[in-house]
Amino acid sequence: MLDPENIRQRILGALPGAEVQVNDTTGTGDHFEACVVSPAFAGKPMVQQHKLVYAAVQDWLQTGELHALALKTYTPEQWKKLGPR
Amino acid sequence: MTPELKARFDEEIRSHKIVLFMKGNAMFPQCGFSARAVQLLQPYGEIHTVDVLADPEVRQGIKDYTNWPTIPQVFINGEFVGGSDILMELAERGELADVVAGKKAEG
């Protein structure tokens, strides 16, 4: 069973300096959602942005330990434009 | 992935405008994310769905084909668009119609 901090650390490892928030959406330790803001996303289409994040947890997705990771990815500029939520 | 399977994916994606690899089918999605993808795509015309639960080879094969680890997976106009999160984001930004119309590359 994973917890949000496990996922968060992996994403931070892959995208140093990113802002990362992870929630367990079902409380069962296998369905999560993550919001990731990283300058590394600049100029990349969403498919590539999500691939960067998925790569950080590839092994958990493969084994099924991590069943679902819903993603929202933004560059710092996009994030700023969205404003406080 | 076998060359036959790759050829099958190529063909399926080329011959339909909207292709959704999902769990279950449009009438009976077997997963919340697949259900959401169907819902988001339905306004834009006929969706060709492939049920990955029906064939383990397809279920793993499509992940290898796109190098994308999760289901559902959406192709529009022959291009891999992404999973349900990206569809949702495109819909929220009002860009999904343009992608379907082939007016705009996803970005």
N, CA and C atoms of all chains as a GROMACS GRO file, in nm:
protein
  576
    1MET      N    1   0.084  -0.121   0.000
    1MET     CA    2   0.000   0.000   0.000
    1MET      C    3   0.087   0.125   0.000
    2LEU      N    4   0.053   0.218  -0.088
    2LEU     CA    5   0.132   0.341  -0.103
    2LEU      C    6   0.062   0.454  -0.028
    3ASP      N    7   0.140   0.556   0.007
    3ASP     CA    8   0.073   0.675   0.057
    3ASP      C    9   0.116   0.795  -0.028
    4PRO      N   10   0.043   0.905  -0.017
    4PRO     CA   11   0.068   1.019  -0.107
    4PRO      C   12   0.213   1.066  -0.103
    5GLU      N   13   0.276   1.055   0.014
    5GLU     CA   14   0.414   1.102   0.026
    5GLU      C   15   0.510   1.015  -0.057
    6ASN      N   16   0.486   0.883  -0.064
    6ASN     CA   17   0.567   0.795  -0.151
    6ASN      C   18   0.567   0.847  -0.294
    7ILE      N   19   0.447   0.876  -0.342
    7ILE     CA   20   0.429   0.920  -0.481
    7ILE      C   21   0.496   1.057  -0.499
    8ARG      N   22   0.472   1.144  -0.402
    8ARG     CA   23   0.526   1.280  -0.410
    8ARG      C   24   0.679   1.277  -0.421
    9GLN      N   25   0.742   1.195  -0.339
    9GLN     CA   26   0.888   1.188  -0.340
    9GLN      C   27   0.940   1.138  -0.474
   10ARG      N   28   0.873   1.040  -0.532
   10ARG     CA   29   0.913   0.987  -0.663
   10ARG      C   30   0.905   1.097  -0.770
   11ILE      N   31   0.795   1.172  -0.767
   11ILE     CA   32   0.776   1.277  -0.868
   11ILE      C   33   0.882   1.385  -0.850
   12LEU      N   34   0.909   1.420  -0.725
   12LEU     CA   35   1.012   1.521  -0.698
   12LEU      C   36   1.149   1.472  -0.744
   13GLY      N   37   1.173   1.341  -0.729
   13GLY     CA   38   1.299   1.284  -0.774
   13GLY      C   39   1.317   1.298  -0.925
   14ALA      N   40   1.205   1.283  -0.997
   14ALA     CA   41   1.210   1.290  -1.144
   14ALA      C   42   1.209   1.435  -1.192
   15LEU      N   43   1.144   1.522  -1.117
   15LEU     CA   44   1.129   1.662  -1.157
   15LEU      C   45   1.171   1.752  -1.041
   16PRO      N   46   1.301   1.765  -1.022
   16PRO     CA   47   1.350   1.843  -0.908
   16PRO      C   48   1.298   1.987  -0.916
   17GLY      N   49   1.257   2.038  -0.802
   17GLY     CA   50   1.210   2.175  -0.796
   17GLY      C   51   1.063   2.191  -0.832
   18ALA      N   52   0.996   2.079  -0.861
   18ALA     CA   53   0.854   2.087  -0.894
   18ALA      C   54   0.772   2.113  -0.768
   19GLU      N   55   0.653   2.169  -0.791
   19GLU     CA   56   0.556   2.180  -0.683
   19GLU      C   57   0.461   2.063  -0.701
   20VAL      N   58   0.448   1.980  -0.599
   20VAL     CA   59   0.372   1.857  -0.616
   20VAL      C   60   0.273   1.839  -0.501
   21GLN      N   61   0.148   1.815  -0.538
   21GLN     CA   62   0.052   1.777  -0.436
   21GLN      C   63  -0.014   1.646  -0.477
   22VAL      N   64  -0.021   1.553  -0.382
   22VAL     CA   65  -0.078   1.422  -0.412
   22VAL      C   66  -0.187   1.388  -0.311
   23ASN      N   67  -0.300   1.341  -0.361
   23ASN     CA   68  -0.408   1.296  -0.272
   23ASN      C   69  -0.443   1.150  -0.302
   24ASP      N   70  -0.476   1.079  -0.195
   24ASP     CA   71  -0.532   0.944  -0.208
   24ASP      C   72  -0.683   0.962  -0.229
   25THR      N   73  -0.731   0.930  -0.350
   25THR     CA   74  -0.869   0.966  -0.383
   25THR      C   75  -0.972   0.869  -0.326
   26THR      N   76  -0.928   0.749  -0.293
   26THR     CA   77  -1.025   0.649  -0.245
   26THR      C   78  -0.998   0.605  -0.102
   27GLY      N   79  -0.882   0.648  -0.049
   27GLY     CA   80  -0.845   0.605   0.085
   27GLY      C   81  -0.797   0.461   0.092
   28THR      N   82  -0.769   0.403  -0.027
   28THR     CA   83  -0.730   0.262  -0.029
   28THR      C   84  -0.583   0.242  -0.067
   29GLY      N   85  -0.509   0.353  -0.084
   29GLY     CA   86  -0.366   0.341  -0.109
   29GLY      C   87  -0.330   0.292  -0.248
   30ASP      N   88  -0.423   0.298  -0.343
   30ASP     CA   89  -0.388   0.257  -0.480
   30ASP      C   90  -0.444   0.350  -0.588
   31HIS      N   91  -0.534   0.439  -0.552
   31HIS     CA   92  -0.586   0.539  -0.646
   31HIS      C   93  -0.547   0.677  -0.596
   32PHE      N   94  -0.470   0.749  -0.678
   32PHE     CA   95  -0.422   0.880  -0.636
   32PHE      C   96  -0.449   0.984  -0.744
   33GLU      N   97  -0.444   1.110  -0.701
   33GLU     CA   98  -0.443   1.219  -0.798
   33GLU      C   99  -0.325   1.309  -0.763
   34ALA      N  100  -0.262   1.365  -0.864
   34ALA     CA  101  -0.148   1.451  -0.841
   34ALA      C  102  -0.159   1.577  -0.925
   35CYS      N  103  -0.122   1.688  -0.862
   35CYS     CA  104  -0.111   1.813  -0.934
   35CYS      C  105   0.037   1.850  -0.932
   36VAL      N  106   0.095   1.869  -1.050
   36VAL     CA  107   0.239   1.892  -1.060
   36VAL      C  108   0.266   2.020  -1.139
   37VAL      N  109   0.340   2.110  -1.079
   37VAL     CA  110   0.380   2.233  -1.146
   37VAL      C  111   0.532   2.231  -1.161
   38SER      N  112   0.579   2.231  -1.286
   38SER     CA  113   0.723   2.221  -1.306
   38SER      C  114   0.768   2.300  -1.429
   39PRO      N  115   0.881   2.369  -1.417
   39PRO     CA  116   0.935   2.438  -1.534
   39PRO      C  117   0.977   2.340  -1.643
   40ALA      N  118   1.000   2.214  -1.606
   40ALA     CA  119   1.040   2.114  -1.706
   40ALA      C  120   0.930   2.088  -1.809
   41PHE      N  121   0.806   2.132  -1.780
   41PHE     CA  122   0.694   2.108  -1.871
   41PHE      C  123   0.688   2.210  -1.985
   42ALA      N  124   0.764   2.317  -1.971
   42ALA     CA  125   0.755   2.427  -2.067
   42ALA      C  126   0.778   2.378  -2.210
   43GLY      N  127   0.690   2.415  -2.300
   43GLY     CA  128   0.706   2.381  -2.440
   43GLY      C  129   0.674   2.237  -2.475
   44LYS      N  130   0.628   2.157  -2.377
   44LYS     CA  131   0.595   2.018  -2.405
   44LYS      C  132   0.444   1.999  -2.411
   45PRO      N  133   0.396   1.919  -2.507
   45PRO     CA  134   0.253   1.888  -2.508
   45PRO      C  135   0.215   1.806  -2.384
   46MET      N  136   0.086   1.807  -2.351
   46MET     CA  137   0.043   1.739  -2.228
   46MET      C  138   0.081   1.592  -2.224
   47VAL      N  139   0.077   1.526  -2.342
   47VAL     CA  140   0.114   1.384  -2.344
   47VAL      C  141   0.256   1.366  -2.289
   48GLN      N  142   0.348   1.453  -2.332
   48GLN     CA  143   0.486   1.442  -2.286
   48GLN      C  144   0.498   1.479  -2.137
   49GLN      N  145   0.421   1.578  -2.094
   49GLN     CA  146   0.423   1.618  -1.953
   49GLN      C  147   0.379   1.502  -1.864
   50HIS      N  148   0.269   1.437  -1.904
   50HIS     CA  149   0.220   1.325  -1.824
   50HIS      C  150   0.317   1.208  -1.826
   51LYS      N  151   0.380   1.187  -1.942
   51LYS     CA  152   0.477   1.077  -1.950
   51LYS      C  153   0.592   1.097  -1.852
   52LEU      N  154   0.636   1.222  -1.837
   52LEU     CA  155   0.744   1.251  -1.743
   52LEU      C  156   0.705   1.210  -1.601
   53VAL      N  157   0.580   1.235  -1.566
   53VAL     CA  158   0.534   1.201  -1.430
   53VAL      C  159   0.514   1.050  -1.417
   54TYR      N  160   0.448   0.990  -1.516
   54TYR     CA  161   0.426   0.844  -1.512
   54TYR      C  162   0.558   0.768  -1.499
   55ALA      N  163   0.662   0.820  -1.568
   55ALA     CA  164   0.791   0.750  -1.567
   55ALA      C  165   0.845   0.735  -1.425
   56ALA      N  166   0.811   0.832  -1.340
   56ALA     CA  167   0.862   0.830  -1.202
   56ALA      C  168   0.799   0.717  -1.119
   57VAL      N  169   0.682   0.668  -1.163
   57VAL     CA  170   0.612   0.564  -1.086
   57VAL      C  171   0.582   0.441  -1.171
   58GLN      N  172   0.655   0.432  -1.282
   58GLN     CA  173   0.637   0.325  -1.382
   58GLN      C  174   0.628   0.186  -1.319
   59ASP      N  175   0.722   0.156  -1.227
   59ASP     CA  176   0.725   0.020  -1.169
   59ASP      C  177   0.599  -0.008  -1.087
   60TRP      N  178   0.552   0.091  -1.014
   60TRP     CA  179   0.430   0.071  -0.934
   60TRP      C  180   0.307   0.054  -1.022
   61LEU      N  181   0.306   0.126  -1.134
   61LEU     CA  182   0.193   0.112  -1.227
   61LEU      C  183   0.195  -0.027  -1.290
   62GLN      N  184   0.316  -0.074  -1.319
   62GLN     CA  185   0.330  -0.204  -1.386
   62GLN      C  186   0.284  -0.319  -1.297
   63THR      N  187   0.323  -0.312  -1.169
   63THR     CA  188   0.286  -0.420  -1.077
   63THR      C  189   0.139  -0.409  -1.035
   64GLY      N  190   0.078  -0.293  -1.059
   64GLY     CA  191  -0.060  -0.276  -1.018
   64GLY      C  192  -0.073  -0.225  -0.874
   65GLU      N  193   0.043  -0.211  -0.808
   65GLU     CA  194   0.041  -0.155  -0.672
   65GLU      C  195  -0.024  -0.016  -0.676
   66LEU      N  196   0.008   0.055  -0.785
   66LEU     CA  197  -0.057   0.183  -0.812
   66LEU      C  198  -0.155   0.160  -0.926
   67HIS      N  199  -0.284   0.168  -0.894
   67HIS     CA  200  -0.384   0.135  -0.996
   67HIS      C  201  -0.415   0.255  -1.085
   68ALA      N  202  -0.422   0.373  -1.025
   68ALA     CA  203  -0.456   0.492  -1.103
   68ALA      C  204  -0.390   0.615  -1.045
   69LEU      N  205  -0.340   0.699  -1.136
   69LEU     CA  206  -0.282   0.826  -1.094
   69LEU      C  207  -0.338   0.933  -1.188
   70ALA      N  208  -0.440   1.002  -1.140
   70ALA     CA  209  -0.498   1.111  -1.219
   70ALA      C  210  -0.402   1.229  -1.212
   71LEU      N  211  -0.378   1.294  -1.328
   71LEU     CA  212  -0.277   1.398  -1.332
   71LEU      C  213  -0.330   1.532  -1.381
   72LYS      N  214  -0.280   1.635  -1.317
   72LYS     CA  215  -0.291   1.769  -1.373
   72LYS      C  216  -0.151   1.827  -1.374
   73THR      N  217  -0.108   1.872  -1.492
   73THR     CA  218   0.028   1.924  -1.502
   73THR      C  219   0.026   2.066  -1.557
   74TYR      N  220   0.110   2.150  -1.500
   74TYR     CA  221   0.116   2.290  -1.542
   74TYR      C  222   0.260   2.339  -1.540
   75THR      N  223   0.288   2.432  -1.628
   75THR     CA  224   0.413   2.508  -1.615
   75THR      C  225   0.388   2.615  -1.509
   76PRO      N  226   0.494   2.669  -1.449
   76PRO     CA  227   0.475   2.774  -1.348
   76PRO      C  228   0.395   2.892  -1.404
   77GLU      N  229   0.414   2.924  -1.533
   77GLU     CA  230   0.340   3.035  -1.594
   77GLU      C  231   0.190   3.004  -1.602
   78GLN      N  232   0.158   2.882  -1.648
   78GLN     CA  233   0.017   2.843  -1.655
   78GLN      C  234  -0.046   2.844  -1.515
   79TRP      N  235   0.032   2.796  -1.421
   79TRP     CA  236  -0.018   2.786  -1.283
   79TRP      C  237  -0.049   2.924  -1.228
   80LYS      N  238   0.040   3.020  -1.255
   80LYS     CA  239   0.022   3.156  -1.206
   80LYS      C  240  -0.106   3.216  -1.267
   81LYS      N  241  -0.127   3.188  -1.396
   81LYS     CA  242  -0.244   3.242  -1.466
   81LYS      C  243  -0.375   3.188  -1.408
   82LEU      N  244  -0.370   3.062  -1.359
   82LEU     CA  245  -0.490   3.004  -1.301
   82LEU      C  246  -0.532   3.076  -1.174
   83GLY      N  247  -0.432   3.134  -1.107
   83GLY     CA  248  -0.462   3.211  -0.987
   83GLY      C  249  -0.488   3.121  -0.867
   84PRO      N  250  -0.514   3.180  -0.753
   84PRO     CA  251  -0.538   3.100  -0.633
   84PRO      C  252  -0.666   3.019  -0.648
   85ARG      N  253  -0.662   2.894  -0.601
   85ARG     CA  254  -0.780   2.810  -0.616
   85ARG      C  255  -0.841   2.779  -0.480
   86MET      N  256   0.568  -0.662  -2.829
   86MET     CA  257   0.447  -0.659  -2.911
   86MET      C  258   0.476  -0.721  -3.047
   87THR      N  259   0.386  -0.807  -3.095
   87THR     CA  260   0.406  -0.871  -3.224
   87THR      C  261   0.380  -0.771  -3.337
   88PRO      N  262   0.445  -0.792  -3.453
   88PRO     CA  263   0.419  -0.703  -3.568
   88PRO      C  264   0.271  -0.706  -3.607
   89GLU      N  265   0.206  -0.822  -3.590
   89GLU     CA  266   0.064  -0.834  -3.625
   89GLU      C  267  -0.020  -0.740  -3.538
   90LEU      N  268   0.014  -0.736  -3.409
   90LEU     CA  269  -0.062  -0.652  -3.318
   90LEU      C  270  -0.040  -0.504  -3.350
   91LYS      N  271   0.085  -0.472  -3.379
   91LYS     CA  272   0.117  -0.333  -3.413
   91LYS      C  273   0.041  -0.291  -3.540
   92ALA      N  274   0.038  -0.383  -3.638
   92ALA     CA  275  -0.034  -0.355  -3.763
   92ALA      C  276  -0.183  -0.336  -3.736
   93ARG      N  277  -0.235  -0.415  -3.642
   93ARG     CA  278  -0.377  -0.404  -3.608
   93ARG      C  279  -0.407  -0.268  -3.545
   94PHE      N  280  -0.320  -0.224  -3.453
   94PHE     CA  281  -0.338  -0.093  -3.392
   94PHE      C  282  -0.328   0.018  -3.497
   95ASP      N  283  -0.225   0.009  -3.582
   95ASP     CA  284  -0.208   0.109  -3.689
   95ASP      C  285  -0.336   0.124  -3.770
   96GLU      N  286  -0.390   0.007  -3.809
   96GLU     CA  287  -0.508   0.003  -3.895
   96GLU      C  288  -0.631   0.061  -3.824
   97GLU      N  289  -0.647   0.018  -3.698
   97GLU     CA  290  -0.763   0.061  -3.619
   97GLU      C  291  -0.762   0.214  -3.602
   98ILE      N  292  -0.644   0.267  -3.577
   98ILE     CA  293  -0.630   0.410  -3.549
   98ILE      C  294  -0.642   0.492  -3.676
   99ARG      N  295  -0.599   0.433  -3.788
   99ARG     CA  296  -0.606   0.504  -3.915
   99ARG      C  297  -0.749   0.508  -3.969
  100SER      N  298  -0.825   0.403  -3.942
  100SER     CA  299  -0.954   0.390  -4.010
  100SER      C  300  -1.072   0.447  -3.932
  101HIS      N  301  -1.047   0.503  -3.814
  101HIS     CA  302  -1.155   0.566  -3.739
  101HIS      C  303  -1.110   0.702  -3.686
  102LYS      N  304  -1.202   0.797  -3.691
  102LYS     CA  305  -1.167   0.934  -3.649
  102LYS      C  306  -1.136   0.940  -3.499
  103ILE      N  307  -1.223   0.876  -3.420
  103ILE     CA  308  -1.203   0.875  -3.275
  103ILE      C  309  -1.194   0.730  -3.228
  104VAL      N  310  -1.081   0.694  -3.170
  104VAL     CA  311  -1.061   0.558  -3.122
  104VAL      C  312  -1.030   0.564  -2.972
  105LEU      N  313  -1.105   0.483  -2.896
  105LEU     CA  314  -1.087   0.481  -2.751
  105LEU      C  315  -1.057   0.338  -2.706
  106PHE      N  316  -0.936   0.317  -2.656
  106PHE     CA  317  -0.902   0.190  -2.590
  106PHE      C  318  -0.946   0.203  -2.445
  107MET      N  319  -1.039   0.120  -2.404
  107MET     CA  320  -1.102   0.138  -2.273
  107MET      C  321  -1.131   0.004  -2.206
  108LYS      N  322  -1.172   0.012  -2.080
  108LYS     CA  323  -1.219  -0.107  -2.010
  108LYS      C  324  -1.370  -0.112  -2.023
  109GLY      N  325  -1.419  -0.218  -2.090
  109GLY     CA  326  -1.561  -0.228  -2.118
  109GLY      C  327  -1.593  -0.165  -2.252
  110ASN      N  328  -1.719  -0.125  -2.271
  110ASN     CA  329  -1.757  -0.057  -2.395
  110ASN      C  330  -1.838   0.067  -2.361
  111ALA      N  331  -1.878   0.140  -2.465
  111ALA     CA  332  -1.945   0.268  -2.443
  111ALA      C  333  -2.073   0.252  -2.360
  112MET      N  334  -2.144   0.142  -2.381
  112MET     CA  335  -2.268   0.118  -2.306
  112MET      C  336  -2.238   0.079  -2.162
  113PHE      N  337  -2.135  -0.003  -2.145
  113PHE     CA  338  -2.103  -0.054  -2.012
  113PHE      C  339  -1.955  -0.039  -1.979
  114PRO      N  340  -1.913   0.084  -1.952
  114PRO     CA  341  -1.772   0.103  -1.914
  114PRO      C  342  -1.745   0.032  -1.780
  115GLN      N  343  -1.627  -0.028  -1.771
  115GLN     CA  344  -1.596  -0.106  -1.650
  115GLN      C  345  -1.501  -0.031  -1.557
  116CYS      N  346  -1.485   0.098  -1.578
  116CYS     CA  347  -1.391   0.174  -1.497
  116CYS      C  348  -1.432   0.321  -1.507
  117GLY      N  349  -1.420   0.393  -1.398
  117GLY     CA  350  -1.464   0.532  -1.393
  117GLY      C  351  -1.394   0.622  -1.493
  118PHE      N  352  -1.264   0.595  -1.516
  118PHE     CA  353  -1.188   0.680  -1.608
  118PHE      C  354  -1.230   0.655  -1.752
  119SER      N  355  -1.257   0.528  -1.783
  119SER     CA  356  -1.306   0.495  -1.917
  119SER      C  357  -1.444   0.557  -1.939
  120ALA      N  358  -1.527   0.553  -1.836
  120ALA     CA  359  -1.661   0.610  -1.845
  120ALA      C  360  -1.653   0.760  -1.873
  121ARG      N  361  -1.560   0.825  -1.806
  121ARG     CA  362  -1.544   0.969  -1.824
  121ARG      C  363  -1.497   1.002  -1.965
  122ALA      N  364  -1.407   0.919  -2.017
  122ALA     CA  365  -1.357   0.942  -2.152
  122ALA      C  366  -1.471   0.931  -2.254
  123VAL      N  367  -1.556   0.829  -2.238
  123VAL     CA  368  -1.671   0.811  -2.328
  123VAL      C  369  -1.759   0.935  -2.323
  124GLN      N  370  -1.787   0.979  -2.200
  124GLN     CA  371  -1.876   1.093  -2.180
  124GLN      C  372  -1.822   1.219  -2.249
  125LEU      N  373  -1.691   1.240  -2.237
  125LEU     CA  374  -1.630   1.360  -2.294
  125LEU      C  375  -1.628   1.356  -2.446
  126LEU      N  376  -1.611   1.234  -2.501
  126LEU     CA  377  -1.597   1.221  -2.646
  126LEU      C  378  -1.731   1.214  -2.719
  127GLN      N  379  -1.834   1.167  -2.650
  127GLN     CA  380  -1.962   1.140  -2.714
  127GLN      C  381  -2.019   1.256  -2.796
  128PRO      N  382  -2.006   1.381  -2.749
  128PRO     CA  383  -2.061   1.491  -2.829
  128PRO      C  384  -1.994   1.508  -2.966
  129TYR      N  385  -1.878   1.446  -2.985
  129TYR     CA  386  -1.800   1.475  -3.106
  129TYR      C  387  -1.812   1.370  -3.214
  130GLY      N  388  -1.911   1.282  -3.198
  130GLY     CA  389  -1.933   1.186  -3.305
  130GLY      C  390  -1.911   1.043  -3.260
  131GLU      N  391  -1.906   0.956  -3.359
  131GLU     CA  392  -1.898   0.814  -3.328
  131GLU      C  393  -1.762   0.778  -3.272
  132ILE      N  394  -1.763   0.701  -3.164
  132ILE     CA  395  -1.638   0.657  -3.102
  132ILE      C  396  -1.618   0.509  -3.134
  133HIS      N  397  -1.503   0.478  -3.191
  133HIS     CA  398  -1.469   0.337  -3.210
  133HIS      C  399  -1.400   0.290  -3.082
  134THR      N  400  -1.466   0.200  -3.008
  134THR     CA  401  -1.406   0.156  -2.881
  134THR      C  402  -1.343   0.018  -2.894
  135VAL      N  403  -1.234  -0.002  -2.823
  135VAL     CA  404  -1.170  -0.133  -2.814
  135VAL      C  405  -1.165  -0.170  -2.666
  136ASP      N  406  -1.228  -0.282  -2.632
  136ASP     CA  407  -1.232  -0.326  -2.493
  136ASP      C  408  -1.104  -0.403  -2.459
  137VAL      N  409  -1.017  -0.342  -2.379
  137VAL     CA  410  -0.888  -0.406  -2.349
  137VAL      C  411  -0.906  -0.525  -2.255
  138LEU      N  412  -1.020  -0.529  -2.184
  138LEU     CA  413  -1.042  -0.641  -2.091
  138LEU      C  414  -1.071  -0.770  -2.166
  139ALA      N  415  -1.110  -0.756  -2.294
  139ALA     CA  416  -1.144  -0.874  -2.373
  139ALA      C  417  -1.020  -0.951  -2.418
  140ASP      N  418  -0.903  -0.888  -2.411
  140ASP     CA  419  -0.782  -0.951  -2.464
  140ASP      C  420  -0.657  -0.897  -2.392
  141PRO      N  421  -0.595  -0.981  -2.309
  141PRO     CA  422  -0.478  -0.938  -2.232
  141PRO      C  423  -0.364  -0.888  -2.321
  142GLU      N  424  -0.355  -0.945  -2.442
  142GLU     CA  425  -0.249  -0.906  -2.534
  142GLU      C  426  -0.268  -0.760  -2.578
  143VAL      N  427  -0.394  -0.724  -2.600
  143VAL     CA  428  -0.427  -0.586  -2.639
  143VAL      C  429  -0.406  -0.492  -2.520
  144ARG      N  430  -0.444  -0.539  -2.402
  144ARG     CA  431  -0.433  -0.457  -2.282
  144ARG      C  432  -0.289  -0.414  -2.257
  145GLN      N  433  -0.195  -0.508  -2.269
  145GLN     CA  434  -0.054  -0.474  -2.252
  145GLN      C  435   0.001  -0.408  -2.379
  146GLY      N  436  -0.043  -0.460  -2.494
  146GLY     CA  437   0.011  -0.414  -2.622
  146GLY      C  438  -0.010  -0.266  -2.646
  147ILE      N  439  -0.127  -0.215  -2.612
  147ILE     CA  440  -0.154  -0.074  -2.639
  147ILE      C  441  -0.066   0.016  -2.550
  148LYS      N  442  -0.033  -0.034  -2.431
  148LYS     CA  443   0.056   0.043  -2.341
  148LYS      C  444   0.197   0.050  -2.401
  149ASP      N  445   0.239  -0.060  -2.463
  149ASP     CA  446   0.371  -0.061  -2.527
  149ASP      C  447   0.371   0.025  -2.653
  150TYR      N  448   0.259   0.021  -2.725
  150TYR     CA  449   0.246   0.093  -2.852
  150TYR      C  450   0.264   0.243  -2.833
  151THR      N  451   0.204   0.295  -2.726
  151THR     CA  452   0.208   0.440  -2.701
  151THR      C  453   0.311   0.478  -2.596
  152ASN      N  454   0.370   0.378  -2.530
  152ASN     CA  455   0.455   0.404  -2.416
  152ASN      C  456   0.380   0.488  -2.312
  153TRP      N  457   0.258   0.445  -2.285
  153TRP     CA  458   0.168   0.516  -2.192
  153TRP      C  459   0.112   0.410  -2.097
  154PRO      N  460   0.126   0.430  -1.967
  154PRO     CA  461   0.104   0.317  -1.875
  154PRO      C  462  -0.039   0.290  -1.833
  155THR      N  463  -0.135   0.374  -1.873
  155THR     CA  464  -0.270   0.356  -1.819
  155THR      C  465  -0.375   0.347  -1.930
  156ILE      N  466  -0.490   0.296  -1.893
  156ILE     CA  467  -0.610   0.289  -1.977
  156ILE      C  468  -0.711   0.382  -1.910
  157PRO      N  469  -0.790   0.459  -1.981
  157PRO     CA  470  -0.811   0.463  -2.125
  157PRO      C  471  -0.703   0.538  -2.202
  158GLN      N  472  -0.703   0.514  -2.335
  158GLN     CA  473  -0.615   0.587  -2.426
  158GLN      C  474  -0.697   0.631  -2.548
  159VAL      N  475  -0.679   0.756  -2.585
  159VAL     CA  476  -0.760   0.815  -2.691
  159VAL      C  477  -0.675   0.855  -2.810
  160PHE      N  478  -0.724   0.819  -2.929
  160PHE     CA  479  -0.662   0.863  -3.055
  160PHE      C  480  -0.765   0.942  -3.133
  161ILE      N  481  -0.726   1.058  -3.181
  161ILE     CA  482  -0.815   1.139  -3.264
  161ILE      C  483  -0.741   1.178  -3.391
  162ASN      N  484  -0.806   1.157  -3.505
  162ASN     CA  485  -0.745   1.184  -3.635
  162ASN      C  486  -0.608   1.117  -3.648
  163GLY      N  487  -0.598   0.995  -3.598
  163GLY     CA  488  -0.476   0.918  -3.613
  163GLY      C  489  -0.365   0.953  -3.515
  164GLU      N  490  -0.392   1.050  -3.426
  164GLU     CA  491  -0.288   1.094  -3.332
  164GLU      C  492  -0.322   1.049  -3.191
  165PHE      N  493  -0.221   1.008  -3.114
  165PHE     CA  494  -0.242   0.977  -2.974
  165PHE      C  495  -0.263   1.107  -2.897
  166VAL      N  496  -0.377   1.118  -2.831
  166VAL     CA  497  -0.410   1.242  -2.757
  166VAL      C  498  -0.374   1.229  -2.610
  167GLY      N  499  -0.393   1.110  -2.553
  167GLY     CA  500  -0.359   1.090  -2.412
  167GLY      C  501  -0.464   1.010  -2.340
  168GLY      N  502  -0.470   1.028  -2.207
  168GLY     CA  503  -0.567   0.957  -2.124
  168GLY      C  504  -0.682   1.047  -2.084
  169SER      N  505  -0.759   1.003  -1.985
  169SER     CA  506  -0.881   1.077  -1.949
  169SER      C  507  -0.851   1.214  -1.889
  170ASP      N  508  -0.737   1.228  -1.822
  170ASP     CA  509  -0.704   1.360  -1.764
  170ASP      C  510  -0.682   1.464  -1.873
  171ILE      N  511  -0.613   1.424  -1.978
  171ILE     CA  512  -0.584   1.518  -2.087
  171ILE      C  513  -0.712   1.554  -2.160
  172LEU      N  514  -0.799   1.454  -2.182
  172LEU     CA  515  -0.929   1.481  -2.244
  172LEU      C  516  -1.007   1.584  -2.164
  173MET      N  517  -1.007   1.562  -2.032
  173MET     CA  518  -1.079   1.650  -1.941
  173MET      C  519  -1.023   1.793  -1.950
  174GLU      N  520  -0.892   1.802  -1.951
  174GLU     CA  521  -0.826   1.932  -1.956
  174GLU      C  522  -0.857   2.003  -2.089
  175LEU      N  523  -0.852   1.927  -2.199
  175LEU     CA  524  -0.884   1.985  -2.330
  175LEU      C  525  -1.029   2.033  -2.333
  176ALA      N  526  -1.119   1.955  -2.273
  176ALA     CA  527  -1.260   1.994  -2.270
  176ALA      C  528  -1.276   2.121  -2.187
  177GLU      N  529  -1.208   2.126  -2.073
  177GLU     CA  530  -1.218   2.245  -1.986
  177GLU      C  531  -1.164   2.370  -2.056
  178ARG      N  532  -1.058   2.352  -2.132
  178ARG     CA  533  -1.000   2.467  -2.202
  178ARG      C  534  -1.078   2.503  -2.329
  179GLY      N  535  -1.177   2.420  -2.362
  179GLY     CA  536  -1.256   2.444  -2.483
  179GLY      C  537  -1.179   2.410  -2.610
  180GLU      N  538  -1.078   2.322  -2.599
  180GLU     CA  539  -0.994   2.291  -2.715
  180GLU      C  540  -1.026   2.156  -2.779
  181LEU      N  541  -1.113   2.080  -2.714
  181LEU     CA  542  -1.138   1.944  -2.763
  181LEU      C  543  -1.203   1.947  -2.903
  182ALA      N  544  -1.295   2.041  -2.923
  182ALA     CA  545  -1.362   2.052  -3.053
  182ALA      C  546  -1.260   2.078  -3.164
  183ASP      N  547  -1.162   2.163  -3.134
  183ASP     CA  548  -1.058   2.194  -3.234
  183ASP      C  549  -0.972   2.072  -3.266
  184VAL      N  550  -0.941   1.995  -3.162
  184VAL     CA  551  -0.860   1.875  -3.184
  184VAL      C  552  -0.937   1.778  -3.274
  185VAL      N  553  -1.067   1.761  -3.247
  185VAL     CA  554  -1.149   1.670  -3.328
  185VAL      C  555  -1.159   1.722  -3.472
  186ALA      N  556  -1.171   1.854  -3.485
  186ALA     CA  557  -1.182   1.914  -3.618
  186ALA      C  558  -1.048   1.915  -3.691
  187GLY      N  559  -0.942   1.876  -3.618
  187GLY     CA  560  -0.810   1.873  -3.680
  187GLY      C  561  -0.751   2.011  -3.699
  188LYS      N  562  -0.807   2.108  -3.627
  188LYS     CA  563  -0.764   2.247  -3.643
  188LYS      C  564  -0.639   2.278  -3.564
  189LYS      N  565  -0.621   2.199  -3.458
  189LYS     CA  566  -0.519   2.242  -3.364
  189LYS      C  567  -0.451   2.120  -3.305
  190ALA      N  568  -0.321   2.124  -3.303
  190ALA     CA  569  -0.249   2.019  -3.235
  190ALA      C  570  -0.263   2.041  -3.086
  191GLU      N  571  -0.268   1.930  -3.011
  191GLU     CA  572  -0.278   1.942  -2.867
  191GLU      C  573  -0.152   2.008  -2.814
  192GLY      N  574  -0.167   2.096  -2.719
  192GLY     CA  575  -0.050   2.161  -2.663
  192GLY      C  576  -0.092   2.245  -2.550
   0.00000   0.00000   0.00000
